[in-house]
Amino acid sequence: MDGVSCDPARSAPGNGARRMIFSKSTLIAAASALLIVFGAAAPSRATPSIVVDVASGAVLSHEQATASWYPASVTKLMTAYVALDAVRQGRISLETPVMMSPRACSMAPSKMGFRPGSEVTLQNALVMLMVKSANDIAVAIAEGVSGSVEAFADEMNRDSAALGMTQSIWVNPNGLPDSRQVTSARDLAILGRALYLQFPEHANLFNIGAMQLGKQIIPTHNHLLGRYAGADGMKTGFTCSAGFNLVASATRGGRRLIAVVLGAPNPILRTAKTAALLDRGFQSGAAVASLASLPSSGPTAAPDLRESVCHHRGPAAAEFMAEIEDASVPVGSGVPLLDTLGGAPQQQMNAKEIAHLPRPRFEPVSVYVGRAPGYAGPVARARAPGAPVGEQPDLAAYAAQPDAGDASASPISKPAPDAVSLRRAKHAKAVKAARAAKAAKADAAKVDDIVADEPAAKPKAARSATKPKAAAPHAAAQKPAASKAHSAAEPGKS
């Protein structure tokens, strides 16, 4: 890799500073990645954002901060809060293994792909949750802490209400699409602040640049880490309905800010807008409101961005670009990548260019499957809600996905293709090929119907002419899909 070494060293989330390693050729290649083409301008469609000071709770800027929104995978910050609170209460420990149930393993991607019965320590599960954003791990944590997804969701709602998150409703622990699950930029800022203030010993959990499982190194989805000076957390999220969400934190001069950006049209502009908001917050520092003073009408139906995010992204991207066109951030402020590219410490870089910088290489945090060496305690698994860890009465009744007819159950195991990153070109090609195969098959059926009244020899000829056209794209679609399923199912074997 152009002479770059990235020796995986075993470490824990709380072990302090991260080390990044870069290649000269990668840095030089950054220049070719600083441009992007956007669509024509569109009418104003502001999306929610907020910047807060963690220590004081002062709001430095806000826009539609109390609007209801789908959280997507930033839900996992709430999942982490409930799990860490359970550790604080002594109900479970970070060394306690959580077991993968059939329900957990049935989750849609992104996922680790472990088999039912696999065990992962809560510590490793939390790292996988934050870095990989694994939906199956989120369910395993929920079942391990509370016994079931529904019982864990009840805890999520109780804890968020206690924090003052008046606009949040939680139904599942991973953020897979559910129209009932909503939050707001303000509530997410409250949550991020609570995680840092109540669990300072776990702050580095949200600042992991990469993790290593066996030979596989999995990088973070938070593109501010290693690119924006002082960036040190927290979590990204995406579905077509929610857009690209980000709860981010950065620290400069001992002052930590949290910025929340919801509904961005793509990950590049999500990163760029967040960088611009953080930079303005560090430069101004003036409070414009408090979290408690922002007007709120409670949770309402969230807007669905599917058309503008996953089908017609150009106008939304153009609007986002207009918001950050003139924003700049300092280059050369202690981040190795920026120091190398920036030259003089006071040089400025446009905010949108931050997102185009090459991916930094982090020293990964090692994770593993199985129990901690020497551990002889109980295993946290699906069980009767309220039962202590280690008690598994009538396990089968709680380990499986609830019946589809149960209106109170969260439909989180249904296929969610929009939860898969848009950057996966192979997945997009497979979907396109599958659709082409379906269309070709329908055309073939129409030909059969048209020639049904003709002599027997003619329909046979028509079918033989049309079948090869349908078969070719179908085969093309199946090959990458099968390969992807195998890699998702057994990531630890790569």
Rosetta blueprint (number, residue, H / E / L):
1 M L
2 D L
3 G L
4 V L
5 S L
6 C L
7 D L
8 P L
9 A L
10 R L
11 S L
12 A L
13 P L
14 G L
15 N L
16 G L
17 A L
18 R L
19 R L
20 M E
21 I E
22 F L
23 S L
24 K H
25 S H
26 T H
27 L H
28 I H
29 A H
30 A H
31 A H
32 S H
33 A H
34 L L
35 L L
36 I L
37 V L
38 F L
39 G L
40 A L
41 A L
42 A L
43 P L
44 S L
45 R L
46 A L
47 T L
48 P L
49 S E
50 I E
51 V E
52 V E
53 D E
54 V L
55 A L
56 S L
57 G L
58 A E
59 V E
60 L E
61 S E
62 H E
63 E E
64 Q L
65 A L
66 T L
67 A L
68 S L
69 W E
70 Y L
71 P L
72 A H
73 S H
74 V H
75 T H
76 K H
77 L H
78 M H
79 T H
80 A H
81 Y H
82 V H
83 A H
84 L H
85 D H
86 A H
87 V H
88 R H
89 Q H
90 G L
91 R L
92 I L
93 S L
94 L L
95 E L
96 T L
97 P E
98 V E
99 M E
100 M L
101 S L
102 P H
103 R H
104 A H
105 C H
106 S L
107 M L
108 A L
109 P L
110 S L
111 K L
112 M L
113 G L
114 F L
115 R L
116 P L
117 G L
118 S L
119 E E
120 V E
121 T E
122 L H
123 Q H
124 N H
125 A H
126 L H
127 V H
128 M H
129 L H
130 M H
131 V H
132 K L
133 S L
134 A L
135 N H
136 D H
137 I H
138 A H
139 V H
140 A H
141 I H
142 A H
143 E H
144 G H
145 V H
146 S H
147 G L
148 S L
149 V H
150 E H
151 A H
152 F H
153 A H
154 D H
155 E H
156 M H
157 N H
158 R H
159 D H
160 S H
161 A H
162 A H
163 L H
164 G L
165 M L
166 T L
167 Q L
168 S L
169 I E
170 W L
171 V L
172 N L
173 P L
174 N L
175 G L
176 L L
177 P L
178 D L
179 S L
180 R L
181 Q L
182 V E
183 T E
184 S L
185 A H
186 R H
187 D H
188 L H
189 A H
190 I H
191 L H
192 G H
193 R H
194 A H
195 L H
196 Y H
197 L H
198 Q H
199 F L
200 P H
201 E H
202 H H
203 A H
204 N H
205 L H
206 F H
207 N L
208 I L
209 G L
210 A E
211 M E
212 Q E
213 L E
214 G L
215 K L
216 Q E
217 I E
218 I E
219 P E
220 T L
221 H L
222 N L
223 H L
224 L L
225 L L
226 G L
227 R L
228 Y L
229 A L
230 G L
231 A E
232 D E
233 G E
234 M E
235 K E
236 T E
237 G E
238 F E
239 T E
240 C L
241 S L
242 A L
243 G E
244 F E
245 N E
246 L E
247 V E
248 A E
249 S E
250 A E
251 T E
252 R E
253 G L
254 G L
255 R E
256 R E
257 L E
258 I E
259 A E
260 V E
261 V E
262 L E
263 G E
264 A E
265 P L
266 N L
267 P H
268 I H
269 L H
270 R H
271 T H
272 A H
273 K H
274 T H
275 A H
276 A H
277 L H
278 L H
279 D H
280 R H
281 G H
282 F H
283 Q H
284 S H
285 G L
286 A L
287 A L
288 V L
289 A E
290 S E
291 L L
292 A L
293 S L
294 L L
295 P L
296 S L
297 S L
298 G L
299 P L
300 T L
301 A L
302 A L
303 P L
304 D L
305 L L
306 R H
307 E H
308 S H
309 V H
310 C H
311 H H
312 H L
313 R H
314 G H
315 P H
316 A H
317 A H
318 A H
319 E H
320 F H
321 M H
322 A H
323 E H
324 I H
325 E L
326 D L
327 A L
328 S E
329 V E
330 P E
331 V L
332 G L
333 S L
334 G L
335 V L
336 P H
337 L H
338 L H
339 D H
340 T H
341 L H
342 G H
343 G L
344 A L
345 P L
346 Q L
347 Q L
348 Q E
349 M E
350 N E
351 A H
352 K H
353 E H
354 I H
355 A L
356 H L
357 L L
358 P L
359 R L
360 P L
361 R E
362 F E
363 E L
364 P L
365 V E
366 S E
367 V E
368 Y L
369 V L
370 G E
371 R L
372 A L
373 P L
374 G L
375 Y L
376 A L
377 G L
378 P L
379 V L
380 A E
381 R L
382 A L
383 R L
384 A L
385 P L
386 G L
387 A L
388 P L
389 V L
390 G L
391 E L
392 Q L
393 P L
394 D L
395 L L
396 A H
397 A H
398 Y H
399 A H
400 A L
401 Q L
402 P L
403 D L
404 A L
405 G L
406 D L
407 A L
408 S L
409 A L
410 S L
411 P L
412 I L
413 S L
414 K L
415 P L
416 A L
417 P H
418 D H
419 A H
420 V L
421 S L
422 L L
423 R L
424 R L
425 A H
426 K H
427 H H
428 A H
429 K H
430 A H
431 V H
432 K H
433 A H
434 A H
435 R H
436 A H
437 A H
438 K H
439 A H
440 A H
441 K H
442 A H
443 D H
444 A H
445 A H
446 K H
447 V H
448 D H
449 D H
450 I H
451 V L
452 A L
453 D L
454 E L
455 P L
456 A L
457 A H
458 K H
459 P H
460 K H
461 A H
462 A H
463 R H
464 S H
465 A H
466 T H
467 K H
468 P H
469 K H
470 A H
471 A H
472 A H
473 P H
474 H H
475 A H
476 A H
477 A H
478 Q H
479 K H
480 P H
481 A H
482 A H
483 S H
484 K H
485 A H
486 H H
487 S H
488 A H
489 A H
490 E L
491 P H
492 G H
493 K H
494 S L
